[in-house]
Amino acid sequence: MTDGPSLTKGGPEQPLVAYFSMEIGIDPGMPTYAGGLGVLAGDTIRSAADLDIPMVAVTLLHRRGYFYQRLDEQGWQREEPVAWPINDFCHPLSQHVTVEIENRTVRVGAWQIRVRGETGGEVPVYLLDTDLPDNEPWDRTLTDMLYGGDDRYRLCQEVVLGFGGYRLLRALGYNHIRRFHLNEGHAALLVLALLEEKLASRSTEEQVPADLIDAVREQCVFTTHTPVPAGHDQFPQDLARRVLGDRRCLWLDACLQDQSLNMTRLALRGSRFVNGVAMKHGEVSTSLFPGYPIHSITNGVHAVTWAAPSFQLLFDRRLPDWRRDQLSLRYAIGIPVQEIWEAHAVAKQALIDYVNREANAGFDRDVLTIGCARRATAYKRSTLIFHDVDRLVSIAERAGPLQLVFAGKAHPRDHEGKQMIRRIHEMRQTLRDKIGVVYLPNYDITLARLLCAGSDVWLNTPLPPTEASGTSGMKAAINGVPSLSVLDGWWIEGHAEDVTGWSIGNREPGKELDQDLDAVHAAELYRKLDEKILPLFYGERDHFLEIMRHAIALNGGFFNTQRMVLQYLHKAYRLTGDYARRG
């Protein structure tokens, strides 16, 4: 196996996209991701391989992962480092490069894994590693923890990703990269690395010529993933100068505002194409960063990865081209609903068995099961369904029994998120013998596959407009699971009332801002459960099955990463001419 570019299909001369992301969910056994951003990155790479698009990806190794989540008897989250066998998944490269951090030289090595697509295409992924004997002890830890440590640790990690990743690709012989895709602002220092290389041939470094900035911008594409201001990395100016050095900071004057370095603004200034991850998110991002044209490419999921085994068998039989052409899921509208229900029953049984084995919950496969698995943080509002517990119990007694399955990690420093997990844990005892409640720890790709496929309804209750896109509901839709969701993110585009699922709230949240949104949305959630979802599930099963079928055809058929990657190819990368000439 070679370290560098494949010599087939045009060799290293072929046009390439270099995809930089702080986290990538490559394999369930590799804890190199924290949540949606990393899982999306993995799905993107898988679809690029399916479509045989020339791409290479760069991330960090994360030897200790994000963290392993345990819940104690009171429901408090405890974090543990993740131990994983790196050699079982990746192989080390012989090439090393160096980066300058705080006026010292840090060596960067890498590991490689190749992601193989359904058509035989491959995308190499390089995982940067500073745990090398020549480095100082602290520097050796820089690629250990995902989103760990303080600001200094995080900024140094971003130096490794941006500068180290770029230099590694050059060392491996990737000399014809046409586009660099910055997946969130963590990769923004790649812009600086490109600029530094171009400046090396110029006599002056104090003022960056406009033509060099334009040349860098022409190479870069930037995807922003959060509409929450706090989600954009910012570092104090004095820290930026200490880590990057005065010379580099001279080039960053326009990105140093209010005595801080804003990584999103650096990526915005250095990219020719910028996009949000849903139509609404593009609008919100434009309001956050006026003066920058921000487009929209709505997220998707890799359908083959997220379809449960029972649905894969069903699609193989009824939609034989679906693995290579995930848009063909739209033809699921012709699959007999009873076959969809039979596939769902198998997926649900797998979830119920897992819940009962791991949580001793006594869940029943015949009871309506609602899944809700998101990062545990305040604005996701996972506890909204418990806003009025008496009303919820009354609905379950009158309209039909309920079971609720929750999962998700809180960031180690997010005390509100940890309180949310604890409250859900407490509700299990409060609602015992009335409504089944369970919180499953250590939410990861493997558990997500069970939850998204085995739930009967997928619940999503973010405070609008804080949902950039959201992809868990898309994963559910691939398996015929309809959403009950606040109209935010992707659901604004995917929602058709009583057709693909059900809405909570208005399409224009501004109309509700003078009200208690928690109370308004909880009331709407209860009404939909009471008047629509439970009566359909228990009394009009054929109608419920029609909604399941439409969820696959309308949502699964569109909200997949094959469609998304093709949109990037045409709108952002603009490599369609080169791509067509390959082979």
C-alpha positions as semicolon CSV with decimal commas, in nm:
position;residue;x (nm);y (nm);z (nm)
1;M;0,000;0,000;0,000
2;T;0,148;0,336;-0,100
3;D;0,163;0,638;0,127
4;G;0,083;0,903;-0,131
5;P;-0,158;0,959;-0,418
6;S;-0,295;0,668;-0,615
7;L;-0,121;0,619;-0,948
8;T;-0,441;0,501;-1,113
9;K;-0,706;0,708;-1,290
10;G;-0,480;0,997;-1,378
11;G;-0,226;0,963;-1,096
12;P;-0,105;1,259;-0,891
13;E;-0,177;1,489;-1,184
14;Q;-0,553;1,442;-1,139
15;P;-0,752;1,735;-0,997
16;L;-0,794;1,688;-0,626
17;V;-1,006;1,821;-0,341
18;A;-0,833;1,826;-0,003
19;Y;-1,090;1,801;0,277
20;F;-0,973;1,931;0,618
21;S;-1,179;1,857;0,928
22;M;-1,089;1,852;1,299
23;E;-1,301;1,537;1,339
24;I;-1,401;1,258;1,100
25;G;-1,620;0,959;1,187
26;I;-1,443;0,701;0,972
27;D;-1,518;0,374;1,152
28;P;-1,732;0,291;1,460
29;G;-1,420;0,155;1,630
30;M;-1,222;0,477;1,582
31;P;-1,316;0,752;1,834
32;T;-1,197;1,027;1,599
33;Y;-1,526;1,218;1,615
34;A;-1,744;1,384;1,877
35;G;-2,081;1,407;1,707
36;G;-2,265;1,538;1,404
37;L;-1,979;1,735;1,247
38;G;-1,747;1,436;1,244
39;V;-2,015;1,189;1,136
40;L;-2,109;1,419;0,848
41;A;-1,742;1,437;0,748
42;G;-1,725;1,059;0,737
43;D;-2,043;1,036;0,532
44;T;-1,907;1,299;0,293
45;I;-1,589;1,100;0,237
46;R;-1,782;0,777;0,185
47;S;-1,998;0,940;-0,081
48;A;-1,695;1,094;-0,252
49;A;-1,554;0,740;-0,271
50;D;-1,889;0,608;-0,402
51;L;-1,888;0,874;-0,675
52;D;-1,516;0,823;-0,747
53;I;-1,448;1,192;-0,688
54;P;-1,076;1,261;-0,644
55;M;-1,047;1,363;-0,280
56;V;-0,800;1,336;0,005
57;A;-0,889;1,407;0,369
58;V;-0,688;1,535;0,665
59;T;-0,774;1,524;1,035
60;L;-0,604;1,456;1,372
61;L;-0,546;1,111;1,521
62;H;-0,710;1,175;1,863
63;R;-0,531;0,898;2,048
64;R;-0,759;0,944;2,351
65;G;-1,072;1,021;2,150
66;Y;-1,338;1,269;2,259
67;F;-1,429;1,078;2,575
68;Y;-1,603;0,763;2,689
69;Q;-1,925;0,856;2,869
70;R;-2,047;0,677;3,181
71;L;-2,351;0,768;3,388
72;D;-2,345;0,708;3,762
73;E;-2,647;0,599;3,969
74;Q;-2,768;0,961;3,997
75;G;-2,737;1,019;3,622
76;W;-2,425;1,236;3,636
77;Q;-2,196;1,207;3,337
78;R;-1,841;1,087;3,399
79;E;-1,574;1,113;3,131
80;E;-1,296;0,865;3,065
81;P;-1,022;0,865;2,799
82;V;-1,088;0,626;2,513
83;A;-0,842;0,347;2,450
84;W;-0,840;0,219;2,093
85;P;-0,603;-0,002;1,890
86;I;-0,472;0,240;1,628
87;N;-0,278;-0,026;1,440
88;D;-0,596;-0,227;1,382
89;F;-0,737;0,050;1,164
90;C;-0,451;0,262;1,028
91;H;-0,094;0,221;0,915
92;P;0,182;0,470;0,997
93;L;0,351;0,676;0,728
94;S;0,723;0,723;0,699
95;Q;0,693;1,093;0,612
96;H;0,725;1,353;0,888
97;V;0,687;1,730;0,860
98;T;0,742;2,015;1,103
99;V;0,536;2,311;1,222
100;E;0,635;2,612;1,429
101;I;0,441;2,656;1,753
102;E;0,540;2,916;2,014
103;N;0,878;2,963;1,842
104;R;0,970;2,596;1,865
105;T;0,968;2,320;1,607
106;V;0,714;2,041;1,647
107;R;0,739;1,727;1,436
108;V;0,418;1,586;1,288
109;G;0,373;1,232;1,164
110;A;0,062;1,069;1,024
111;W;-0,137;0,751;0,990
112;Q;-0,340;0,653;0,686
113;I;-0,668;0,476;0,628
114;R;-0,840;0,436;0,293
115;V;-1,218;0,468;0,271
116;R;-1,351;0,247;-0,007
117;G;-1,676;0,330;-0,185
118;E;-1,953;0,115;-0,326
119;T;-1,810;0,153;-0,678
120;G;-1,451;0,076;-0,583
121;G;-1,335;0,435;-0,555
122;E;-1,112;0,526;-0,261
123;V;-1,045;0,835;-0,050
124;P;-0,725;0,831;0,158
125;V;-0,758;0,987;0,503
126;Y;-0,448;1,111;0,685
127;L;-0,459;1,137;1,064
128;L;-0,192;1,371;1,201
129;D;0,007;1,261;1,507
130;T;0,253;1,457;1,724
131;D;0,329;1,171;1,966
132;L;0,685;1,141;1,837
133;P;1,002;1,091;2,044
134;D;1,167;1,411;1,915
135;N;0,889;1,632;2,052
136;E;0,862;1,790;2,394
137;P;0,627;1,600;2,632
138;W;0,344;1,856;2,607
139;D;0,370;1,874;2,228
140;R;0,337;1,497;2,211
141;T;-0,016;1,531;2,356
142;L;-0,144;1,778;2,096
143;T;-0,320;1,512;1,891
144;D;-0,456;1,322;2,192
145;M;-0,792;1,478;2,281
146;L;-1,068;1,606;2,055
147;Y;-1,200;1,940;2,185
148;G;-1,004;1,895;2,505
149;G;-0,778;2,126;2,701
150;D;-0,775;2,506;2,716
151;D;-0,754;2,775;2,447
152;R;-0,379;2,728;2,413
153;Y;-0,418;2,354;2,351
154;R;-0,698;2,409;2,099
155;L;-0,510;2,675;1,901
156;C;-0,198;2,461;1,890
157;Q;-0,411;2,173;1,760
158;E;-0,541;2,399;1,485
159;V;-0,183;2,487;1,389
160;V;-0,114;2,115;1,354
161;L;-0,425;2,065;1,140
162;G;-0,381;2,366;0,912
163;F;-0,005;2,394;0,874
164;G;0,086;2,034;0,947
165;G;-0,186;1,893;0,724
166;Y;-0,090;2,112;0,431
167;R;0,280;2,034;0,462
168;L;0,211;1,662;0,489
169;L;0,013;1,662;0,165
170;R;0,297;1,841;-0,007
171;A;0,547;1,592;0,135
172;L;0,333;1,303;0,005
173;G;0,335;1,446;-0,346
174;Y;-0,009;1,603;-0,366
175;N;0,104;1,895;-0,582
176;H;-0,207;1,945;-0,794
177;I;-0,476;2,015;-0,536
178;R;-0,735;2,239;-0,695
179;R;-0,961;2,302;-0,397
180;F;-0,909;2,297;-0,022
181;H;-1,233;2,238;0,167
182;L;-1,232;2,381;0,520
183;N;-1,495;2,189;0,716
184;E;-1,570;2,443;0,992
185;G;-1,338;2,715;1,125
186;H;-1,106;2,473;1,305
187;A;-0,922;2,433;0,973
188;A;-0,891;2,807;0,903
189;L;-0,514;2,821;0,958
190;L;-0,484;2,630;0,631
191;V;-0,549;2,969;0,469
192;L;-0,245;3,104;0,648
193;A;-0,037;2,805;0,543
194;L;-0,124;2,861;0,177
195;L;-0,047;3,229;0,209
196;E;0,286;3,162;0,379
197;E;0,395;2,933;0,096
198;K;0,313;3,196;-0,165
199;L;0,487;3,470;0,034
200;A;0,806;3,265;0,049
201;S;0,878;3,365;-0,311
202;R;0,826;3,737;-0,243
203;S;1,076;3,979;-0,092
204;T;0,830;4,149;0,145
205;E;0,631;3,986;0,423
206;E;0,497;4,289;0,602
207;Q;0,214;4,363;0,364
208;V;0,046;4,084;0,176
209;P;-0,004;4,165;-0,192
210;A;-0,367;4,153;-0,304
211;D;-0,291;3,910;-0,585
212;L;-0,163;3,653;-0,335
213;I;-0,474;3,683;-0,123
214;D;-0,687;3,636;-0,435
215;A;-0,483;3,330;-0,533
216;V;-0,538;3,172;-0,192
217;R;-0,909;3,255;-0,197
218;E;-0,947;3,088;-0,535
219;Q;-0,825;2,761;-0,385
220;C;-1,043;2,750;-0,072
221;V;-1,401;2,650;0,005
222;F;-1,543;2,696;0,354
223;T;-1,844;2,529;0,519
224;T;-1,970;2,682;0,842
225;H;-2,177;2,454;1,064
226;T;-2,310;2,659;1,353
227;P;-2,547;2,956;1,386
228;V;-2,456;2,992;1,754
229;P;-2,200;3,276;1,804
230;A;-2,026;3,085;2,083
231;G;-1,967;2,799;1,841
232;H;-1,714;2,999;1,637
233;D;-1,358;2,955;1,761
234;Q;-1,204;3,275;1,896
235;F;-0,867;3,311;2,066
236;P;-0,723;3,607;2,262
237;Q;-0,490;3,822;2,057
238;D;-0,197;3,778;2,294
239;L;-0,237;3,399;2,276
240;A;-0,250;3,412;1,895
241;R;0,076;3,610;1,889
242;R;0,242;3,370;2,131
243;V;0,139;3,058;1,939
244;L;0,163;3,185;1,581
245;G;0,435;3,446;1,613
246;D;0,438;3,818;1,531
247;R;0,521;3,765;1,163
248;R;0,212;3,554;1,094
249;C;-0,010;3,778;1,301
250;L;0,084;4,073;1,080
251;W;-0,111;3,895;0,806
252;L;-0,414;3,850;1,030
253;D;-0,495;4,213;1,111
254;A;-0,843;4,203;0,956
255;C;-0,928;3,887;1,150
256;L;-0,817;4,027;1,486
257;Q;-1,123;4,199;1,627
258;D;-1,203;4,294;1,985
259;Q;-0,859;4,166;2,088
260;S;-0,932;3,815;1,959
261;L;-0,861;3,599;1,656
262;N;-1,187;3,480;1,499
263;M;-1,124;3,163;1,300
264;T;-1,452;3,185;1,114
265;R;-1,366;3,532;0,986
266;L;-1,026;3,406;0,873
267;A;-1,194;3,126;0,678
268;L;-1,451;3,368;0,533
269;R;-1,182;3,610;0,413
270;G;-0,974;3,330;0,267
271;S;-1,240;3,136;0,073
272;R;-1,392;3,185;-0,270
273;F;-1,709;2,994;-0,181
274;V;-1,878;2,981;0,159
275;N;-2,186;2,782;0,249
276;G;-2,415;2,702;0,536
277;V;-2,557;2,352;0,579
278;A;-2,928;2,423;0,525
279;M;-3,122;2,699;0,351
280;K;-3,223;2,859;0,680
281;H;-2,871;2,827;0,816
282;G;-2,734;3,011;0,514
283;E;-2,969;3,301;0,592
284;V;-2,875;3,303;0,962
285;S;-2,503;3,290;0,881
286;T;-2,538;3,586;0,646
287;S;-2,692;3,787;0,929
288;L;-2,409;3,680;1,163
289;F;-2,140;3,778;0,911
290;P;-2,274;4,059;0,692
291;G;-2,065;4,143;0,390
292;Y;-1,986;3,783;0,300
293;P;-2,198;3,599;0,042
294;I;-2,294;3,273;0,215
295;H;-2,463;3,006;0,004
296;S;-2,649;2,695;0,115
297;I;-2,585;2,328;0,053
298;T;-2,811;2,125;0,278
299;N;-2,651;1,832;0,456
300;G;-2,726;1,469;0,391
301;V;-2,634;1,126;0,527
302;H;-2,471;0,824;0,365
303;A;-2,772;0,603;0,308
304;V;-2,584;0,271;0,292
305;T;-2,413;0,345;0,624
306;W;-2,734;0,435;0,805
307;A;-2,984;0,187;0,661
308;A;-3,043;-0,096;0,907
309;P;-2,958;-0,447;0,781
310;S;-3,328;-0,527;0,734
311;F;-3,376;-0,215;0,520
312;Q;-3,061;-0,286;0,322
313;L;-3,208;-0,625;0,231
314;L;-3,540;-0,462;0,139
315;F;-3,375;-0,196;-0,078
316;D;-3,147;-0,452;-0,243
317;R;-3,456;-0,647;-0,346
318;R;-3,681;-0,358;-0,448
319;L;-3,431;-0,084;-0,548
320;P;-3,128;-0,269;-0,685
321;D;-2,935;0,048;-0,782
322;W;-2,974;0,226;-0,448
323;R;-2,621;0,158;-0,319
324;R;-2,460;0,328;-0,618
325;D;-2,737;0,582;-0,670
326;Q;-2,889;0,682;-0,338
327;L;-3,123;0,926;-0,512
328;S;-3,308;0,615;-0,633
329;L;-3,454;0,586;-0,282
330;R;-3,728;0,813;-0,414
331;Y;-3,866;0,503;-0,582
332;A;-3,940;0,360;-0,238
333;I;-4,281;0,516;-0,291
334;G;-4,362;0,193;-0,478
335;I;-4,251;-0,050;-0,205
336;P;-4,550;-0,224;-0,041
337;V;-4,603;-0,074;0,304
338;Q;-4,623;-0,414;0,469
339;E;-4,267;-0,488;0,358
340;I;-4,155;-0,158;0,509
341;W;-4,327;-0,249;0,836
342;E;-4,162;-0,591;0,840
343;A;-3,817;-0,435;0,792
344;H;-3,894;-0,180;1,063
345;A;-4,008;-0,451;1,304
346;V;-3,669;-0,622;1,275
347;A;-3,484;-0,294;1,335
348;K;-3,709;-0,208;1,629
349;Q;-3,660;-0,546;1,789
350;A;-3,283;-0,495;1,775
351;L;-3,321;-0,162;1,957
352;I;-3,563;-0,299;2,217
353;D;-3,332;-0,593;2,287
354;Y;-3,039;-0,357;2,335
355;V;-3,233;-0,123;2,565
356;N;-3,357;-0,407;2,781
357;R;-3,016;-0,574;2,798
358;E;-2,818;-0,259;2,876
359;A;-3,068;-0,065;3,088
360;N;-3,300;-0,332;3,230
361;A;-3,585;-0,112;3,104
362;G;-3,856;-0,369;3,029
363;F;-3,944;-0,200;2,698
364;D;-4,217;-0,355;2,482
365;R;-4,179;-0,387;2,104
366;D;-4,550;-0,314;2,055
367;V;-4,536;0,026;2,230
368;L;-4,476;0,350;2,037
369;T;-4,108;0,426;2,087
370;I;-3,977;0,781;2,048
371;G;-3,606;0,834;1,995
372;C;-3,421;1,154;2,084
373;A;-3,042;1,152;2,058
374;R;-2,848;1,478;2,025
375;R;-2,553;1,648;2,187
376;A;-2,665;1,727;2,540
377;T;-2,663;2,104;2,560
378;A;-2,921;2,361;2,666
379;Y;-3,033;2,486;2,324
380;K;-3,105;2,133;2,201
381;R;-3,382;2,115;2,469
382;S;-3,393;1,737;2,498
383;T;-3,604;1,771;2,814
384;L;-3,881;1,969;2,640
385;I;-4,110;1,666;2,633
386;F;-4,114;1,675;3,015
387;H;-4,229;2,039;3,029
388;D;-4,570;1,929;3,163
389;V;-4,531;1,578;3,299
390;D;-4,893;1,547;3,411
391;R;-5,017;1,626;3,062
392;L;-4,774;1,380;2,907
393;V;-4,893;1,104;3,139
394;S;-5,256;1,190;3,065
395;I;-5,193;1,161;2,690
396;A;-5,025;0,823;2,734
397;E;-5,315;0,696;2,943
398;R;-5,576;0,818;2,699
399;A;-5,422;0,784;2,351
400;G;-5,179;0,497;2,398
401;P;-4,859;0,398;2,582
402;L;-4,522;0,561;2,517
403;Q;-4,154;0,468;2,550
404;L;-3,879;0,732;2,531
405;V;-3,516;0,655;2,446
406;F;-3,254;0,929;2,492
407;A;-2,881;0,944;2,424
408;G;-2,609;1,204;2,377
409;K;-2,292;1,339;2,535
410;A;-2,246;1,672;2,710
411;H;-1,916;1,851;2,665
412;P;-1,707;1,799;2,981
413;R;-1,737;2,170;3,065
414;D;-2,110;2,202;2,980
415;H;-2,271;2,187;3,325
416;E;-2,618;2,269;3,187
417;G;-2,589;1,979;2,945
418;K;-2,495;1,746;3,228
419;Q;-2,791;1,871;3,432
420;M;-3,016;1,789;3,135
421;I;-2,891;1,430;3,126
422;R;-2,944;1,399;3,500
423;R;-3,302;1,528;3,479
424;I;-3,390;1,276;3,207
425;H;-3,234;1,006;3,423
426;E;-3,454;1,117;3,716
427;M;-3,766;1,107;3,496
428;R;-3,722;0,734;3,457
429;Q;-3,802;0,690;3,826
430;T;-4,067;0,963;3,831
431;L;-4,259;0,807;3,541
432;R;-4,204;0,443;3,633
433;D;-4,506;0,226;3,540
434;K;-4,653;0,520;3,342
435;I;-4,408;0,598;3,062
436;G;-4,089;0,411;2,986
437;V;-3,782;0,635;2,993
438;V;-3,419;0,541;2,941
439;Y;-3,095;0,731;2,880
440;L;-2,837;0,524;2,695
441;P;-2,473;0,624;2,765
442;N;-2,183;0,665;2,524
443;Y;-2,375;0,768;2,214
444;D;-2,167;0,675;1,909
445;I;-2,212;0,559;1,550
446;T;-2,304;0,204;1,651
447;L;-2,571;0,318;1,897
448;A;-2,697;0,582;1,653
449;R;-2,759;0,312;1,394
450;L;-2,975;0,120;1,639
451;L;-3,165;0,426;1,761
452;C;-3,232;0,594;1,429
453;A;-3,358;0,273;1,270
454;G;-3,543;0,121;1,567
455;S;-3,745;0,417;1,692
456;D;-4,101;0,465;1,566
457;V;-4,081;0,846;1,571
458;W;-3,775;1,071;1,583
459;L;-3,802;1,371;1,818
460;N;-3,598;1,688;1,769
461;T;-3,662;2,001;1,977
462;P;-3,385;2,263;1,929
463;L;-3,448;2,628;2,013
464;P;-3,478;2,798;1,673
465;P;-3,280;2,922;1,490
466;T;-2,993;2,739;1,663
467;E;-3,016;2,422;1,452
468;A;-2,770;2,458;1,165
469;S;-2,899;2,149;0,989
470;G;-2,926;1,837;1,202
471;T;-2,878;1,497;1,042
472;S;-3,016;1,248;1,295
473;G;-3,366;1,286;1,150
474;M;-3,224;1,217;0,803
475;K;-3,072;0,892;0,930
476;A;-3,410;0,799;1,076
477;A;-3,586;0,878;0,748
478;I;-3,363;0,635;0,556
479;N;-3,524;0,369;0,777
480;G;-3,879;0,497;0,737
481;V;-3,888;0,669;1,076
482;P;-4,080;0,999;1,053
483;S;-3,975;1,308;1,249
484;L;-4,162;1,513;1,506
485;S;-3,944;1,821;1,500
486;V;-3,919;2,194;1,552
487;L;-3,918;2,371;1,216
488;D;-3,551;2,457;1,202
489;G;-3,246;2,337;1,009
490;W;-3,312;2,069;0,748
491;W;-3,667;1,999;0,869
492;I;-3,790;2,327;0,719
493;E;-3,705;2,173;0,381
494;G;-3,793;1,810;0,460
495;H;-4,121;1,862;0,644
496;A;-4,456;1,791;0,485
497;E;-4,724;1,771;0,755
498;D;-4,881;1,426;0,784
499;V;-4,672;1,316;0,485
500;T;-4,309;1,291;0,605
501;G;-4,378;1,364;0,971
502;W;-4,502;1,643;1,195
503;S;-4,392;1,993;1,288
504;I;-4,351;2,177;1,617
505;G;-4,387;2,555;1,599
506;N;-4,383;2,798;1,307
507;R;-4,157;2,824;1,005
508;E;-4,081;3,181;1,109
509;P;-3,970;3,165;1,475
510;G;-3,973;3,546;1,496
511;K;-4,350;3,528;1,525
512;E;-4,309;3,341;1,855
513;L;-4,035;3,545;2,018
514;D;-4,275;3,738;2,239
515;Q;-4,394;3,411;2,393
516;D;-4,248;3,146;2,620
517;L;-4,113;2,923;2,343
518;D;-4,067;2,624;2,572
519;A;-4,433;2,638;2,673
520;V;-4,553;2,701;2,316
521;H;-4,347;2,422;2,166
522;A;-4,426;2,175;2,444
523;A;-4,798;2,237;2,397
524;E;-4,764;2,177;2,022
525;L;-4,560;1,862;2,083
526;Y;-4,830;1,726;2,317
527;R;-5,105;1,815;2,073
528;K;-4,937;1,630;1,786
529;L;-4,883;1,324;2,005
530;D;-5,239;1,329;2,135
531;E;-5,430;1,413;1,818
532;K;-5,217;1,267;1,540
533;I;-4,926;1,037;1,616
534;L;-5,063;0,804;1,882
535;P;-5,407;0,765;1,714
536;L;-5,235;0,683;1,384
537;F;-4,989;0,437;1,535
538;Y;-5,248;0,246;1,737
539;G;-5,565;0,301;1,535
540;E;-5,477;0,382;1,173
541;R;-5,164;0,180;1,111
542;D;-5,198;0,191;0,730
543;H;-5,187;0,573;0,739
544;F;-4,883;0,561;0,967
545;L;-4,713;0,323;0,724
546;E;-4,780;0,564;0,436
547;I;-4,596;0,833;0,631
548;M;-4,307;0,592;0,685
549;R;-4,293;0,519;0,313
550;H;-4,294;0,889;0,226
551;A;-4,017;0,953;0,479
552;I;-3,794;0,714;0,283
553;A;-3,893;0,837;-0,063
554;L;-3,909;1,211;-0,006
555;N;-3,657;1,263;0,274
556;G;-3,423;0,968;0,227
557;G;-3,425;1,014;-0,148
558;F;-3,302;1,375;-0,120
559;F;-3,123;1,425;0,211
560;N;-2,828;1,199;0,137
561;T;-2,461;1,279;0,093
562;Q;-2,447;1,163;-0,267
563;R;-2,675;1,452;-0,360
564;M;-2,485;1,682;-0,123
565;V;-2,140;1,593;-0,259
566;L;-2,258;1,642;-0,617
567;Q;-2,380;1,988;-0,518
568;Y;-2,038;2,065;-0,373
569;L;-1,880;1,940;-0,694
570;H;-2,092;2,169;-0,912
571;K;-2,141;2,474;-0,689
572;A;-1,834;2,490;-0,466
573;Y;-1,548;2,293;-0,620
574;R;-1,644;2,367;-0,982
575;L;-1,434;2,079;-1,104
576;T;-1,701;1,930;-1,326
577;G;-1,499;1,984;-1,644
578;D;-1,188;1,822;-1,496
579;Y;-1,398;1,548;-1,341
580;A;-1,564;1,469;-1,673
581;R;-1,225;1,438;-1,844
582;R;-1,091;1,186;-1,592
583;G;-1,048;0,823;-1,690
